[in-house]
């Protein structure tokens, strides 16, 4: 039992502390970096060394601990924990840096002055709280007493010399003999000079040089540093002046931060409008402020009912630069909730920006949480959502496990190719399948790709046939030579008379490429094993002769995805989505070979917008029925798609001139005349053939 009572209390201290301090010692305190032992959350630890300090410094340390424990305010340093032993007194606060050392990091801000103004307002609010509410005078206001937390917010610290306003007047740390409440007004004036000069004020004579202080603040600054204490305004008066229209504390950045601080009293319409217009202001803030101040408010706003169309765009802008740890802990759980939203406009923005955040999400979370929510878009009644879901698969597919990729996703692709009445969506499905083909299971890839591409050759929408042709060219390494000769080439030859010139152009190039490979194998049979071994590889297609197809598949399907759905309810109105065929989007000249590499994926220019063929194909699709159970990649569904003949030759072929009809002679004289003109019938002609009754 005795060891229990005599155990070292430092072992129960939940924080680890660095041995060295990055900053100078003040009043016996050294500021060190620390972290929570369990959560690893960074903290700051003010460490007082008893053996190195004196009695006055120890009294200051105890007073500082008392004030931090009892005073709570958003603009005053946040106390977390403390510990005292024989050697040290440790005070744990939120993670901060001294302002004097932080100012160098904001020199690159486009609106540095706006940020400095916001910081001064924070200190002003802290002093006003101490003077007006806590009835205390800080007595040590200066740049050394201000710290900056992880969100870039300025916090007032060093409360060890704070005194009661009703007590005896305390000497100012800068100028002696002034009343206690004016000490802080003078200190704030000195802070203004130090902030704008980025250095500590060493002499009162330096305060007369106000050239670097903004004009709007100069008059108030002169009053604050006045040697006549009666002319010094209270800090509350400074705030009141500055927040008036045209005042020093009145600018877009400060207004935005103040709105966030008061967001709990704003209505939904005001919050939506605020977040809709906040994106341009993000460049005026330090990245840490956007990450730790703006981002949490965006997440809370959506959870409290704000529109995703207003919250998500600035959120994605911020998440481009945040740390992986912060993204994992805060953003991923939020995105998981948002993907479950029934609002189409919100889901549309999530899908459009998927490329910006998908790489930061672990594969297991994508397969377990994100993918089941995303695939609901394949069955949405709105064509725009279905289209964007297909496009998103280009980025999602490489992270999917075997079941989700080769079974679940391929089932949805098969359904789209068979039943979707939007030609643009079917085209994009073929393009997407071409780009993610290397991710498929090699055991099933050949059957899936060949069945989908061959089925697309019979589609009534020309861009689908073109996409299928280019898909065969790009994916040629995954097909056996027997597949090429017996199935692919015969299917391609049927399109050499296609009514669309772009399709014919792609078909002839693709046929030449396949024939070239067959000729190489014919001349050198040893190449056959090498080519067929590549069919089981998981590398992206790299065939040199098919580079023209890769170029075409990233440029021919032309309408760019820059057109975003209008905000509002239009995504809930499928009738508003008009689909028209636009043959002008397909180039009629050959795409030059050997340009971009095959493995380049650029969905912004590779996928076409939703289009509808000039004639309805719904009647031609009826043979497929309504039973979705038939679409399994390991069954006969993919094969059945290409074997069905109801969609063969859906477009009119080029009409060849009809042969001339030879009329039968009317009498024997004309018959004899014809025979004499043509000569005797040769052996083997139809006339000499025996007749079989």
C-alpha positions as CSV (number, residue, x, y, z in Angstrom):
1,X,0.0,0.0,0.0
2,X,2.9,2.4,0.8
3,X,4.1,2.5,-2.8
4,X,0.6,3.6,-3.9
5,X,0.8,6.7,-1.8
6,X,4.4,7.5,-2.7
7,X,4.2,7.0,-6.4
8,X,5.5,9.7,-8.7
9,X,2.6,12.0,-9.8
10,X,4.4,12.8,-13.1
11,X,3.7,9.3,-14.3
12,X,0.0,10.1,-14.3
13,X,0.5,13.3,-16.2
14,X,-1.3,12.7,-19.6
15,X,1.1,14.8,-21.6
16,X,4.6,14.4,-23.0
17,X,6.8,17.4,-23.0
18,X,9.9,18.3,-25.1
19,X,13.1,18.8,-23.3
20,X,14.1,21.9,-25.2
21,X,12.3,25.3,-25.7
22,X,12.2,27.1,-29.0
23,X,11.6,30.5,-27.5
24,X,13.3,32.7,-24.8
25,X,12.5,32.3,-21.1
26,X,10.3,34.9,-19.4
27,X,9.8,35.2,-15.7
28,X,11.3,31.8,-15.2
29,X,9.0,30.2,-17.7
30,X,10.0,28.3,-20.9
31,X,7.5,27.6,-23.6
32,X,7.7,24.0,-24.8
33,X,5.9,21.8,-27.3
34,X,4.0,18.8,-26.0
35,X,1.4,16.3,-27.0
36,X,-1.3,14.2,-25.4
37,X,-0.1,10.7,-24.7
38,X,-3.2,9.0,-26.1
39,X,-4.7,11.3,-28.8
40,X,-1.3,12.8,-29.8
41,X,-3.1,16.2,-29.9
42,X,-0.4,19.0,-29.8
43,X,-0.3,21.3,-26.8
44,X,1.9,24.0,-25.4
45,X,3.4,23.6,-21.9
46,X,4.6,26.5,-19.9
47,X,7.3,25.1,-17.7
48,X,8.5,27.0,-14.6
49,X,11.8,25.8,-13.1
50,X,11.8,26.2,-9.4
51,X,15.5,25.8,-8.9
52,X,16.3,28.5,-11.5
53,X,13.7,31.0,-10.4
54,X,13.3,33.3,-7.4
55,X,10.4,34.0,-5.0
56,X,8.9,36.8,-7.1
57,X,8.9,34.6,-10.2
58,X,7.3,31.7,-8.3
59,X,4.6,34.0,-7.0
60,X,4.0,35.2,-10.6
61,X,3.8,31.5,-11.8
62,X,1.2,30.7,-9.2
63,X,-0.8,33.9,-10.1
64,X,-0.7,33.0,-13.8
65,X,-2.0,29.5,-13.1
66,X,-4.8,30.9,-11.0
67,X,-5.9,33.4,-13.6
68,X,-5.8,30.9,-16.5
69,X,-7.8,28.4,-14.5
70,X,-10.5,30.9,-13.5
71,X,-10.8,33.1,-16.6
72,X,-12.4,31.6,-19.8
73,X,-12.9,33.7,-22.9
74,X,-12.5,32.8,-26.7
75,X,-9.7,35.4,-27.0
76,X,-7.7,34.4,-23.9
77,X,-5.3,31.5,-23.8
78,X,-7.2,28.3,-23.2
79,X,-6.1,26.3,-20.1
80,X,-6.1,22.5,-20.3
81,X,-4.1,21.0,-17.3
82,X,-1.4,21.6,-14.8
83,X,1.1,19.7,-12.6
84,X,3.5,20.8,-9.8
85,X,6.3,18.7,-8.3
86,X,9.5,19.4,-6.5
87,X,11.3,20.7,-9.6
88,X,8.7,22.2,-11.9
89,X,5.4,23.9,-12.3
90,X,3.8,22.8,-15.6
91,X,0.8,24.7,-17.2
92,X,-0.7,23.0,-20.2
93,X,-2.6,25.2,-22.8
94,X,-3.8,24.9,-26.3
95,X,-1.0,24.7,-28.8
96,X,0.3,28.3,-29.5
97,X,3.2,30.2,-30.8
98,X,4.4,33.7,-29.7
99,X,3.0,36.4,-32.0
100,X,6.4,38.0,-32.5
101,X,7.7,34.8,-34.1
102,X,4.5,34.1,-36.0
103,X,4.3,37.4,-37.9
104,X,7.0,36.4,-40.3
105,X,4.8,33.6,-41.6
106,X,2.0,35.9,-42.8
107,X,4.1,38.2,-45.0
108,X,3.0,36.4,-48.1
109,X,-0.7,36.9,-47.5
110,X,-2.4,38.9,-50.2
111,X,-4.3,40.8,-47.6
112,X,-1.8,40.9,-44.7
113,X,-3.3,44.1,-43.3
114,X,-6.8,42.5,-43.1
115,X,-5.3,39.6,-41.1
116,X,-3.5,41.9,-38.7
117,X,-6.7,43.9,-38.2
118,X,-8.5,40.7,-37.2
119,X,-5.8,39.8,-34.8
120,X,-5.9,43.2,-33.1
121,X,-9.6,42.9,-32.8
122,X,-9.2,39.6,-31.0
123,X,-6.8,41.2,-28.4
124,X,-9.1,44.2,-28.1
125,X,-12.0,41.9,-27.2
126,X,-9.9,40.1,-24.6
127,X,-8.9,43.3,-22.9
128,X,-12.4,44.7,-23.0
129,X,-13.6,41.5,-21.3
130,X,-11.0,41.8,-18.6
131,X,-11.7,45.5,-17.9
132,X,-15.5,45.5,-18.3
133,X,-16.6,42.0,-17.1
134,X,-13.9,40.6,-15.0
135,X,-13.0,44.0,-13.5
136,X,-9.3,43.3,-14.0
137,X,-6.4,45.2,-15.5
138,X,-4.0,43.0,-17.4
139,X,-1.0,45.4,-16.8
140,X,1.3,43.6,-19.3
141,X,-0.3,44.1,-22.7
142,X,2.4,44.0,-25.4
143,X,3.5,41.8,-28.2
144,X,5.1,39.3,-25.8
145,X,1.8,38.7,-24.1
146,X,0.0,37.6,-27.3
147,X,0.0,34.1,-28.7
148,X,-1.3,32.5,-31.9
149,X,-3.1,29.2,-31.9
150,X,-3.4,26.5,-34.6
151,X,-6.3,28.4,-36.2
152,X,-4.3,31.6,-36.5
153,X,-6.4,33.3,-33.8
154,X,-4.6,35.7,-31.5
155,X,-4.9,34.9,-27.8
156,X,-4.0,37.1,-24.8
157,X,-1.8,35.4,-22.2
158,X,0.6,36.3,-19.4
159,X,-2.1,37.1,-16.9
160,X,0.3,36.8,-13.9
161,X,0.3,40.6,-13.2
162,X,-3.5,41.1,-13.6
163,X,-5.0,43.1,-10.7
164,X,-8.4,44.2,-9.5
165,X,-9.5,47.5,-10.9
166,X,-11.0,48.5,-7.5
167,X,-7.7,48.1,-5.8
168,X,-4.7,50.4,-5.5
169,X,-3.4,51.6,-8.8
170,X,-0.7,49.4,-10.2
171,X,2.4,50.8,-12.0
172,X,2.2,50.3,-15.7
173,X,4.7,47.9,-17.3
174,X,5.6,50.7,-19.7
175,X,4.9,54.1,-18.1
176,X,4.5,54.5,-14.4
177,X,2.0,56.7,-12.6
178,X,-1.2,56.1,-14.7
179,X,-4.5,54.8,-13.5
180,X,-4.9,51.1,-13.7
181,X,-7.6,50.9,-16.4
182,X,-5.5,53.1,-18.7
183,X,-2.6,50.7,-18.4
184,X,-4.3,48.4,-20.8
185,X,-5.2,51.2,-23.2
186,X,-1.6,52.3,-23.4
187,X,-0.5,48.7,-23.8
188,X,-2.8,48.2,-26.7
189,X,-1.4,51.3,-28.4
190,X,2.1,49.9,-28.0
191,X,0.9,46.6,-29.4
192,X,-0.5,48.4,-32.5
193,X,3.0,49.8,-33.1
194,X,4.8,46.5,-32.5
195,X,2.5,44.6,-34.8
196,X,2.9,46.9,-37.8
197,X,6.6,47.2,-37.3
198,X,7.1,43.4,-36.6
199,X,9.4,44.0,-33.6
200,X,9.3,44.8,-30.0
201,X,9.2,48.4,-28.8
202,X,12.3,49.1,-26.8
203,X,11.8,52.8,-26.0
204,X,8.8,55.2,-25.7
205,X,10.4,57.5,-28.2
206,X,9.9,54.9,-30.9
207,X,6.1,55.3,-30.6
208,X,6.2,58.7,-32.2
209,X,7.0,57.2,-35.6
210,X,3.6,56.1,-36.9
211,X,4.4,55.9,-40.6
212,X,3.6,52.1,-40.8
213,X,0.3,52.4,-39.0
214,X,-2.7,52.5,-41.3
215,X,-4.3,56.0,-41.7
216,X,-7.7,54.8,-40.5
217,X,-6.1,53.7,-37.2
218,X,-3.6,56.5,-36.7
219,X,-5.9,58.9,-34.8
220,X,-7.0,56.3,-32.3
221,X,-3.4,55.1,-31.9
222,X,-2.3,58.7,-31.0
223,X,-5.0,58.8,-28.3
224,X,-4.0,55.4,-26.9
225,X,-0.4,56.3,-26.4
226,X,-1.1,59.8,-25.0
227,X,0.9,60.8,-22.0
228,X,-2.3,62.3,-20.5
229,X,-4.3,59.3,-19.2
230,X,-7.6,61.2,-19.4
231,X,-7.3,61.3,-23.2
232,X,-6.8,57.6,-23.6
233,X,-10.0,55.8,-24.7
234,X,-11.1,52.6,-23.2
235,X,-10.5,49.5,-25.3
236,X,-14.3,49.0,-25.5
237,X,-14.5,52.5,-27.1
238,X,-11.9,51.5,-29.6
239,X,-14.0,48.4,-30.6
240,X,-17.1,50.6,-31.0
241,X,-15.3,53.1,-33.2
242,X,-13.7,50.4,-35.3
243,X,-16.8,48.4,-36.0
244,X,-18.8,51.4,-37.4
245,X,-19.2,51.7,-41.1
246,X,-15.9,52.7,-42.6
247,X,-14.1,52.0,-39.3
248,X,-10.7,50.3,-38.9
249,X,-12.2,47.0,-37.8
250,X,-14.6,47.0,-40.8
251,X,-13.5,44.9,-43.8
252,X,-14.6,41.7,-45.5
253,X,-12.2,39.4,-43.7
254,X,-13.1,40.7,-40.2
255,X,-16.8,40.7,-41.1
256,X,-16.6,37.1,-42.2
257,X,-14.8,36.0,-39.0
258,X,-17.3,37.9,-36.8
259,X,-20.1,36.2,-38.7
260,X,-18.6,32.8,-37.9
261,X,-18.3,33.7,-34.2
262,X,-22.0,34.7,-34.2
263,X,-23.2,31.9,-36.5
264,X,-25.3,30.4,-33.7
265,X,-27.7,33.4,-33.8
266,X,-28.0,33.6,-37.6
267,X,-30.8,32.1,-39.6
268,X,-30.5,29.5,-42.3
269,X,-30.8,31.9,-45.2
270,X,-28.1,34.1,-43.8
271,X,-25.8,31.2,-43.3
272,X,-26.3,29.8,-46.8
273,X,-25.6,33.2,-48.3
274,X,-22.5,33.6,-46.2
275,X,-20.9,30.3,-47.2
276,X,-21.9,30.8,-50.8
277,X,-19.8,34.0,-51.0
278,X,-16.9,33.1,-48.7
279,X,-14.7,31.3,-51.2
280,X,-12.9,34.4,-52.5
281,X,-12.0,35.4,-49.0
282,X,-10.0,32.1,-48.4
283,X,-7.0,33.6,-50.1
284,X,-6.9,36.4,-47.6
285,X,-6.6,33.9,-44.7
286,X,-3.6,31.9,-43.5
287,X,-4.1,28.2,-44.4
288,X,-4.3,27.3,-40.7
289,X,-7.2,29.7,-40.2
290,X,-9.1,28.1,-43.1
291,X,-8.3,24.6,-41.8
292,X,-9.1,25.1,-38.1
293,X,-11.5,28.0,-38.1
294,X,-13.6,27.9,-41.3
295,X,-13.7,24.2,-41.9
296,X,-15.2,23.1,-38.6
297,X,-17.9,25.8,-39.1
298,X,-18.7,24.5,-42.6
299,X,-19.1,20.9,-41.2
300,X,-21.4,22.2,-38.4
301,X,-23.4,24.3,-40.8
302,X,-24.3,21.3,-43.0
303,X,-25.2,19.2,-40.0
304,X,-27.6,21.9,-38.9
305,X,-29.4,22.0,-42.2
306,X,-27.5,24.3,-44.5
307,X,-27.5,23.5,-48.2
308,X,-24.7,21.3,-49.5
309,X,-24.5,23.5,-52.6
310,X,-23.3,26.4,-50.4
311,X,-21.1,24.4,-48.0
312,X,-19.3,22.0,-50.2
313,X,-17.4,24.3,-52.7
314,X,-15.4,26.2,-50.0
315,X,-14.9,22.9,-48.1
316,X,-13.3,21.3,-51.1
317,X,-11.1,24.4,-51.6
318,X,-9.9,24.1,-48.0
319,X,-9.3,20.4,-48.1
320,X,-6.8,20.7,-51.0
321,X,-4.2,21.9,-48.5
322,X,-5.0,20.4,-45.1
323,X,-3.0,17.8,-43.4
324,X,-3.7,14.1,-43.9
325,X,-4.3,13.6,-40.2
326,X,-6.9,16.4,-40.1
327,X,-8.6,15.0,-43.2
328,X,-8.8,11.5,-41.8
329,X,-10.2,12.6,-38.5
330,X,-12.7,15.3,-39.5
331,X,-13.4,15.4,-43.3
332,X,-13.8,11.7,-44.1
333,X,-16.6,11.1,-41.4
334,X,-18.3,14.2,-42.7
335,X,-18.1,13.1,-46.4
336,X,-19.5,9.7,-45.4
337,X,-22.6,11.5,-44.0
338,X,-23.0,13.8,-47.0
339,X,-22.9,10.9,-49.5
340,X,-26.1,9.6,-47.8
341,X,-27.9,12.8,-48.6
342,X,-31.0,12.6,-50.7
343,X,-30.5,16.1,-52.2
344,X,-29.5,15.7,-55.8
345,X,-27.7,19.0,-56.0
346,X,-25.5,18.0,-53.1
347,X,-24.7,14.6,-54.6
348,X,-24.0,16.2,-57.9
349,X,-21.3,18.5,-56.3
350,X,-19.8,15.5,-54.5
351,X,-19.5,13.6,-57.7
352,X,-18.1,16.5,-59.7
353,X,-15.4,17.1,-57.1
354,X,-14.6,13.5,-56.4
355,X,-11.2,13.7,-58.1
356,X,-10.1,16.4,-55.6
357,X,-10.4,14.2,-52.5
358,X,-10.7,10.5,-53.5
359,X,-6.9,9.9,-53.3
360,X,-6.9,10.9,-49.6
361,X,-9.5,8.3,-48.6
362,X,-8.2,4.8,-47.7
363,X,-9.5,2.0,-49.9
364,X,-11.2,0.2,-47.1
365,X,-13.4,3.2,-46.3
366,X,-14.2,3.7,-50.0
367,X,-15.4,0.1,-50.3
368,X,-17.3,-0.1,-47.0
369,X,-18.8,3.4,-46.8
370,X,-18.5,5.4,-49.9
371,X,-19.1,3.0,-52.8
372,X,-22.5,1.6,-51.5
373,X,-23.7,5.3,-51.5
374,X,-22.2,6.2,-54.8
375,X,-23.7,3.4,-56.8
376,X,-27.2,4.5,-55.9
377,X,-26.6,7.2,-58.6
378,X,-26.6,4.5,-61.3
379,X,-30.4,4.0,-60.7
380,X,-31.3,7.6,-60.3
381,X,-34.2,8.9,-62.4
382,X,-32.2,12.0,-63.3
383,X,-29.9,11.6,-66.2
384,X,-27.4,14.1,-64.9
385,X,-26.8,12.1,-61.7
386,X,-26.4,8.9,-63.7
387,X,-23.9,10.6,-66.0
388,X,-21.8,12.0,-63.2
389,X,-21.9,8.7,-61.4
390,X,-20.4,7.0,-64.4
391,X,-17.7,9.6,-64.8
392,X,-16.8,9.3,-61.1
393,X,-16.0,5.6,-61.6
394,X,-12.8,6.5,-63.4
395,X,-11.4,7.7,-60.1
396,X,-13.2,5.2,-57.8
397,X,-12.5,1.9,-59.7
398,X,-8.7,1.7,-59.0
399,X,-9.5,1.7,-55.2
400,X,-12.3,-1.0,-55.3
401,X,-11.9,-4.5,-54.1
402,X,-12.6,-7.5,-56.3
403,X,-16.3,-7.9,-55.4
404,X,-17.2,-4.3,-55.8
405,X,-15.3,-3.8,-59.0
406,X,-15.8,-7.0,-60.9
407,X,-19.3,-7.9,-59.7
408,X,-21.2,-4.9,-58.4
409,X,-19.8,-2.2,-60.8
410,X,-19.9,-4.4,-63.9
411,X,-23.5,-5.3,-63.1
412,X,-24.4,-1.6,-63.2
413,X,-22.4,-1.0,-66.4
414,X,-24.2,-3.9,-68.1
415,X,-27.6,-2.5,-67.0
416,X,-26.7,0.9,-68.4
417,X,-25.5,-0.4,-71.7
418,X,-28.6,-2.4,-72.1
419,X,-31.4,-0.2,-70.7
420,X,-30.3,3.4,-70.4
421,X,-32.2,5.6,-73.0
422,X,-29.5,8.3,-72.9
423,X,-26.9,7.8,-75.6
424,X,-24.4,10.1,-73.9
425,X,-24.5,8.0,-70.7
426,X,-24.0,4.8,-72.7
427,X,-21.1,6.4,-74.5
428,X,-19.5,7.5,-71.2
429,X,-19.9,4.0,-69.8
430,X,-17.9,2.6,-72.7
431,X,-15.2,5.3,-72.2
432,X,-15.1,4.6,-68.5
433,X,-14.8,0.9,-69.0
434,X,-12.0,1.4,-71.4
435,X,-10.0,3.5,-68.9
436,X,-10.6,1.2,-65.9
437,X,-10.1,-2.1,-67.9
438,X,-6.6,-2.6,-66.5
439,X,-8.1,-2.8,-63.0
440,X,-10.4,-5.7,-63.8
441,X,-9.7,-9.3,-62.7
442,X,-7.6,-10.8,-65.5
443,X,-9.6,-14.0,-65.4
444,X,-12.8,-12.1,-66.4
445,X,-11.5,-9.0,-68.1
446,X,-11.3,-10.4,-71.6
447,X,-15.0,-11.6,-71.5
448,X,-16.3,-8.3,-69.9
449,X,-14.4,-5.9,-72.3
450,X,-15.1,-7.9,-75.5
451,X,-18.7,-8.4,-74.7
452,X,-19.3,-4.7,-73.8
453,X,-17.4,-3.4,-76.8
454,X,-18.9,-5.7,-79.3
455,X,-22.4,-5.0,-78.0
456,X,-21.7,-1.2,-78.4
457,X,-21.0,-1.7,-82.1
458,X,-24.7,-2.4,-82.6
459,X,-25.9,0.7,-80.6
460,X,-28.1,3.1,-82.5
461,X,-26.2,6.1,-81.2
462,X,-23.1,6.8,-83.3
463,X,-20.8,8.0,-80.5
464,X,-21.4,4.7,-78.7
465,X,-20.3,2.8,-81.7
466,X,-17.3,5.0,-82.0
467,X,-16.4,4.6,-78.3
468,X,-16.7,0.8,-78.7
469,X,-14.4,0.8,-81.7
470,X,-11.8,3.0,-79.9
471,X,-12.2,0.8,-76.8
472,X,-11.3,-2.3,-78.8
473,X,-8.2,-0.5,-80.1
474,X,-7.0,0.8,-76.8
475,X,-7.6,-2.6,-75.0
476,X,-6.3,-4.8,-77.8
477,X,-3.5,-6.3,-75.6
478,X,-6.2,-8.0,-73.4
479,X,-7.7,-10.0,-76.3
480,X,-6.3,-13.3,-77.6
481,X,-5.4,-13.6,-81.3
482,X,-8.2,-16.0,-81.7
483,X,-10.7,-13.5,-80.4
484,X,-9.3,-10.9,-82.8
485,X,-9.6,-13.1,-85.9
486,X,-12.9,-14.8,-85.1
487,X,-15.0,-12.3,-83.2
488,X,-13.5,-8.8,-83.2
489,X,-12.6,-8.3,-86.9
490,X,-15.8,-9.7,-88.2
491,X,-17.8,-7.3,-86.0
492,X,-15.7,-4.4,-87.0
493,X,-16.0,-5.2,-90.7
494,X,-19.8,-4.8,-90.4
495,X,-19.2,-1.1,-89.6
496,X,-17.1,-0.3,-92.6
497,X,-20.3,0.8,-94.3
498,X,-21.6,2.7,-91.2
499,X,-23.6,5.9,-92.0
500,X,-21.4,8.0,-89.6
501,X,-18.1,9.0,-91.1
502,X,-16.4,9.3,-87.7
503,X,-17.3,5.7,-87.0
504,X,-16.0,4.5,-90.3
505,X,-12.8,6.4,-89.8
506,X,-12.2,4.8,-86.4
507,X,-13.2,1.3,-87.7
508,X,-10.7,1.3,-90.6
509,X,-7.8,2.4,-88.3
510,X,-8.7,-0.2,-85.7
511,X,-8.9,-3.0,-88.3
512,X,-5.5,-2.0,-89.7
513,X,-4.0,-2.2,-86.3
514,X,-5.4,-5.6,-85.5
515,X,-4.3,-6.9,-88.9
516,X,-0.9,-5.6,-88.4
517,X,-0.6,-7.6,-85.2
518,X,-1.9,-10.7,-86.9
519,X,0.7,-10.3,-89.7
520,X,3.5,-10.0,-87.2
521,X,2.5,-13.2,-85.6
522,X,2.1,-14.9,-88.9
523,X,5.7,-13.9,-89.8
524,X,7.1,-14.7,-86.4
525,X,4.9,-17.3,-84.5
526,X,7.0,-16.9,-81.4
527,X,5.3,-13.6,-80.7
528,X,2.0,-15.3,-80.1
529,X,3.0,-16.5,-76.6
530,X,4.3,-13.1,-75.7
531,X,1.2,-11.3,-76.9
532,X,-1.2,-13.6,-75.2
533,X,0.8,-13.4,-71.9
534,X,0.1,-9.7,-71.9
535,X,-3.6,-10.4,-71.8
536,X,-3.3,-11.5,-68.1
537,X,-1.3,-8.4,-67.1
538,X,-2.7,-5.5,-65.0
539,X,-0.7,-2.8,-66.7
540,X,-2.3,0.1,-68.5
541,X,-2.5,-0.3,-72.3
542,X,0.8,0.8,-73.9
543,X,0.5,-0.3,-77.5
544,X,2.1,2.2,-79.8
545,X,-0.2,1.5,-82.7
546,X,-3.3,2.2,-80.5
547,X,-2.1,5.6,-79.3
548,X,-4.3,7.3,-81.9
549,X,-7.2,5.6,-80.2
550,X,-6.2,6.8,-76.8
551,X,-5.9,10.3,-78.2
552,X,-9.3,10.0,-79.7
553,X,-11.0,8.6,-76.6
554,X,-9.7,11.7,-74.7
555,X,-10.8,14.2,-77.3
556,X,-13.5,13.0,-79.6
557,X,-16.3,12.7,-77.1
558,X,-16.1,16.4,-76.9
559,X,-18.6,18.4,-74.8
560,X,-16.6,19.3,-71.7
561,X,-17.8,18.8,-68.2
562,X,-17.4,22.4,-67.3
563,X,-21.2,22.9,-67.4
564,X,-22.4,22.4,-63.9
565,X,-26.0,22.0,-63.0
566,X,-27.6,25.2,-61.8
567,X,-28.2,25.5,-58.1
568,X,-31.7,25.0,-57.0
569,X,-34.2,22.3,-57.7
570,X,-33.5,21.7,-61.4
571,X,-31.8,18.4,-60.6
572,X,-35.0,17.1,-59.3
573,X,-36.7,17.7,-62.7
574,X,-35.5,15.1,-65.2
575,X,-37.8,16.7,-67.9
576,X,-35.6,19.7,-67.9
577,X,-32.6,17.7,-69.1
578,X,-32.9,18.0,-72.8
579,X,-30.8,15.6,-74.9
580,X,-30.0,16.2,-78.5
581,X,-27.7,14.6,-80.9
582,X,-24.9,16.8,-82.1
583,X,-22.8,15.2,-84.7
584,X,-20.7,18.3,-85.0
585,X,-19.0,17.3,-81.7
586,X,-17.3,14.4,-83.5
587,X,-14.3,15.4,-85.7
588,X,-14.4,14.2,-89.2
589,X,-10.6,14.2,-89.7
590,X,-8.2,11.6,-88.4
591,X,-6.7,12.2,-85.1
592,X,-2.9,12.5,-85.4
593,X,-1.1,9.5,-84.0
594,X,1.6,9.5,-81.3
595,X,0.4,12.4,-79.2
596,X,-0.7,11.9,-75.6
597,X,0.3,8.6,-73.9
598,X,-2.2,5.9,-73.5
599,X,-2.1,5.9,-69.8
600,X,-3.1,9.6,-69.6
601,X,-6.6,10.0,-68.1
602,X,-8.3,13.3,-68.3
603,X,-12.0,13.0,-67.6
604,X,-12.6,16.7,-68.1
605,X,-12.3,16.2,-71.9
606,X,-12.8,12.5,-72.4
607,X,-16.5,12.1,-71.5
608,X,-19.4,13.7,-73.3
609,X,-22.4,15.2,-71.8
610,X,-25.7,13.4,-71.7
611,X,-27.1,13.3,-75.2
612,X,-30.1,11.5,-76.6
613,X,-30.2,10.0,-80.1
614,X,-32.5,11.8,-82.7
615,X,-34.8,8.8,-82.6
616,X,-36.0,7.0,-79.5
617,X,-34.5,3.6,-78.8
618,X,-36.8,2.7,-76.0
619,X,-38.9,0.5,-78.2
620,X,-35.7,-1.2,-79.5
621,X,-34.7,-2.0,-75.9
622,X,-37.9,-3.7,-74.9
623,X,-36.4,-7.1,-75.7
624,X,-34.2,-6.8,-72.6
625,X,-37.1,-6.9,-70.2
626,X,-37.2,-5.4,-66.7
627,X,-35.5,-8.2,-64.7
628,X,-32.2,-6.9,-63.4
629,X,-31.0,-10.4,-62.2
630,X,-29.8,-11.2,-65.6
631,X,-26.8,-8.8,-65.4
632,X,-24.0,-10.8,-63.8
633,X,-20.5,-10.7,-65.3
634,X,-19.9,-14.4,-64.4
635,X,-23.1,-15.4,-66.1
636,X,-24.2,-15.1,-69.7
637,X,-25.4,-11.5,-69.6
638,X,-22.4,-9.9,-71.2
639,X,-22.3,-12.6,-73.9
640,X,-26.0,-12.2,-74.5
641,X,-25.6,-8.5,-75.1
642,X,-23.5,-9.1,-78.2
643,X,-25.4,-12.2,-79.5
644,X,-28.8,-10.5,-79.6
645,X,-29.7,-9.6,-83.2
646,X,-32.6,-7.3,-82.6
647,X,-30.2,-4.3,-82.6
648,X,-28.1,-5.4,-85.6
649,X,-27.5,-2.7,-88.2
650,X,-29.6,-0.1,-86.3
651,X,-28.6,2.7,-88.7
652,X,-29.2,2.8,-92.5
653,X,-26.3,1.5,-94.5
654,X,-24.9,3.4,-97.4
655,X,-27.1,2.7,-100.4
656,X,-25.3,1.1,-103.3
657,X,-26.7,1.5,-106.9
658,X,-29.1,-1.3,-107.8
659,X,-28.1,-3.6,-110.7
660,X,-29.8,-3.1,-114.1
661,X,-32.7,-5.5,-114.8
662,X,-32.3,-7.4,-118.1
663,X,-35.7,-7.9,-119.7
664,X,-36.6,-11.2,-121.1
665,X,-36.7,-11.3,-125.0
666,X,-40.2,-11.2,-126.3
667,X,-39.8,-13.6,-129.3
668,X,-37.5,-16.1,-130.9
669,X,-36.0,-13.6,-133.4
670,X,-34.8,-11.3,-130.6
671,X,-33.4,-14.4,-128.7
672,X,-31.4,-15.5,-131.7
673,X,-30.2,-11.9,-132.2
674,X,-29.0,-11.8,-128.6
675,X,-27.2,-15.1,-128.8
676,X,-25.4,-14.1,-131.9
677,X,-24.2,-10.9,-130.1
678,X,-23.0,-12.6,-127.0
679,X,-21.5,-15.7,-128.6
680,X,-21.9,-19.3,-127.6
681,X,-22.4,-20.2,-123.9
682,X,-19.2,-21.4,-122.2
683,X,-18.9,-24.7,-120.4
684,X,-19.9,-24.4,-116.7
685,X,-22.4,-21.6,-117.3
686,X,-25.8,-21.6,-115.8
687,X,-27.4,-22.7,-119.1
688,X,-25.3,-25.9,-119.2
689,X,-26.0,-26.8,-115.5
690,X,-28.4,-29.7,-115.0
691,X,-31.7,-29.0,-113.6
692,X,-32.8,-30.8,-110.4
693,X,-36.5,-31.3,-110.0
